[in-house]
Amino acid sequence: MRKVDIDELTFANKNFWHSFFLSSYPNAYNEQEDNHLLDLAEEIAIEEDLEYWNQLTGWYGGMLDERDGYIDKPSYLEIDMGANNDLRIEFHPGDILYFINGEEIGNTGPHWKLNVLPFDKIKSVLETEKGEILFWLLLPLAKIEEEEMENTCHFLTIKIKEIFEEEMGEMIVRLIIYQFLE
């Protein structure tokens, strides 16, 4: 596919962010309310978002049956994280894969590997160039402790206004926070 430039992933690119959120949080489920992030799909994404995401990931009808959601040459983003750490994020039709220096550290697909990076470590990228974008890209891999849930939820509710309107952002945060618990 193609190399994605991080400058393409501004918060104005709703086509990317809407689909990214729907693809990145397979465990965003509130058991008490019996509500999943995908339940909000019609309110979050529009047809243009899905067309953009399908083009980015190389999705086509039958892809999941034929190739289990993976392609040989996915679209990807590469970022030098400093200290000899190169981050690569691959956007497959059925998964988002995360690599540091060629080693897979996480993925969001059906064989997900989540809760691998402490929230504070992800939060620290906010201090880097392009940190706001990197923060949201890495957030699906976050893990938090139960006692951190309230503070993390408050922090994310403030930050998510960069991407979603306030009411929708609050609903999303209330759901994705459950994915971060170990």
C-alpha positions in Angstrom: 0.0 0.0 0.0 1.5 3.3 1.0 3.4 5.1 3.6 1.1 7.4 5.6 2.5 10.8 6.5 1.7 11.8 10.1 0.7 15.3 8.8 -2.2 13.6 7.0 -3.5 12.5 10.4 -4.6 15.9 11.8 -7.7 16.1 13.9 -9.4 17.7 10.9 -9.2 14.4 9.1 -12.4 13.0 10.6 -12.4 10.2 8.0 -9.3 8.7 9.7 -10.1 9.4 13.3 -13.7 8.2 13.3 -12.8 4.8 11.7 -9.6 4.6 13.8 -11.7 4.7 17.0 -14.1 2.1 15.8 -11.3 -0.2 14.8 -9.0 0.3 17.8 -11.1 -0.6 20.8 -12.4 -4.1 20.5 -12.9 -4.3 24.3 -14.5 -1.0 24.8 -17.5 -2.4 26.6 -19.4 -1.2 29.6 -20.9 -4.4 31.1 -23.2 -2.5 33.5 -24.8 -0.6 30.7 -24.4 -3.5 28.2 -23.0 -0.9 25.7 -20.1 -1.3 23.3 -18.3 1.4 21.3 -19.5 -0.3 18.1 -23.0 0.5 19.2 -22.2 4.2 18.6 -20.9 3.4 15.0 -23.8 5.1 13.2 -23.4 8.2 15.3 -19.6 8.3 14.9 -18.8 7.4 11.3 -20.4 8.3 8.0 -20.0 6.6 4.6 -17.1 8.8 3.6 -15.2 7.8 6.7 -15.6 4.1 5.9 -14.6 4.7 2.2 -11.4 6.5 3.4 -10.7 3.7 5.9 -11.3 1.0 3.3 -9.0 2.7 0.9 -6.3 3.2 3.5 -6.4 -0.4 4.7 -7.0 -2.1 1.4 -10.3 -3.7 2.5 -12.5 -5.4 0.0 -15.5 -7.7 0.2 -14.5 -11.2 1.3 -11.1 -9.9 2.6 -11.8 -11.3 6.1 -12.6 -14.8 4.8 -9.8 -14.9 2.3 -7.0 -13.4 4.3 -8.2 -13.1 7.9 -8.1 -9.3 7.6 -4.3 -9.0 6.8 -2.6 -7.9 3.6 1.0 -8.4 2.5 1.7 -4.7 1.9 -0.4 -2.6 4.3 -0.5 1.1 4.6 1.8 2.1 7.4 3.1 5.0 9.5 6.7 5.2 10.7 8.0 7.5 13.3 11.4 7.9 15.0 10.6 7.9 18.7 14.2 8.7 19.7 16.6 6.6 21.7 16.8 4.2 18.7 13.1 3.4 18.9 11.3 3.3 15.6 7.5 3.0 15.8 5.7 1.4 12.9 1.9 1.2 12.8 0.4 -0.9 10.1 -3.2 -0.5 9.0 -4.7 -3.8 7.9 -8.4 -4.3 7.0 -9.0 -6.4 10.1 -6.3 -5.2 12.5 -3.9 -2.4 13.4 -0.4 -3.7 14.3 2.1 -1.8 16.3 5.9 -2.5 16.1 8.9 -1.0 17.9 12.2 -1.7 16.1 10.5 -4.5 14.0 9.1 -6.3 17.1 5.3 -6.5 17.4 4.2 -4.8 20.6 0.4 -4.8 20.1 -2.5 -5.2 17.8 -6.2 -4.4 17.9 -7.7 -7.2 15.7 -9.4 -10.4 16.5 -6.3 -11.8 18.1 -5.7 -8.6 20.0 -2.7 -7.8 22.1 -3.7 -4.8 24.2 -2.9 -3.4 27.7 0.8 -3.4 26.9 1.9 0.2 27.6 1.3 2.0 30.9 -1.0 5.0 30.4 1.7 7.4 31.8 4.2 6.2 29.2 1.7 6.9 26.4 0.8 10.3 28.0 4.5 11.2 28.0 4.5 11.4 24.1 2.4 14.5 24.4 5.6 16.4 25.1 7.1 15.4 21.8 6.7 16.8 18.3 3.4 15.5 16.9 2.7 14.3 20.4 -1.0 15.0 20.3 -1.4 12.7 17.2 0.9 10.0 18.7 -1.0 10.0 21.9 -4.2 9.0 20.3 -2.5 6.5 17.9 -0.9 4.7 20.9 -3.8 4.9 23.3 -5.5 1.6 22.2 -2.4 -0.1 23.8 -2.8 1.5 27.2 -3.2 -0.2 30.5 -4.3 1.4 33.7 -4.9 0.3 37.2 -8.4 0.4 38.6 -7.4 3.2 41.0 -6.3 5.3 38.0 -9.6 5.0 36.2 -11.3 8.2 37.4 -8.3 10.4 36.7 -7.6 8.8 33.4 -11.3 9.2 32.4 -11.2 12.9 33.4 -8.0 13.5 31.4 -9.3 11.7 28.3 -12.7 13.5 28.5 -10.8 16.9 28.2 -8.4 15.7 25.5 -11.0 14.0 23.2 -12.7 17.3 22.5 -9.9 17.7 19.9 -11.5 15.0 17.8 -15.2 14.6 18.8 -17.9 17.0 20.0 -18.2 17.1 23.8 -21.2 14.8 24.3 -20.0 12.1 21.8 -16.5 12.4 23.2 -17.7 11.7 26.8 -19.7 8.7 25.6 -16.6 7.3 23.8 -14.3 7.8 26.8 -16.8 6.1 29.2 -16.6 3.0 26.9 -12.9 2.9 25.9 -11.7 3.3 29.5 -12.9 -0.3 30.1 -10.4 -1.6 27.5 -7.5 -0.2 29.5 -8.1 -2.1 32.7 -5.9 -5.1 33.2 
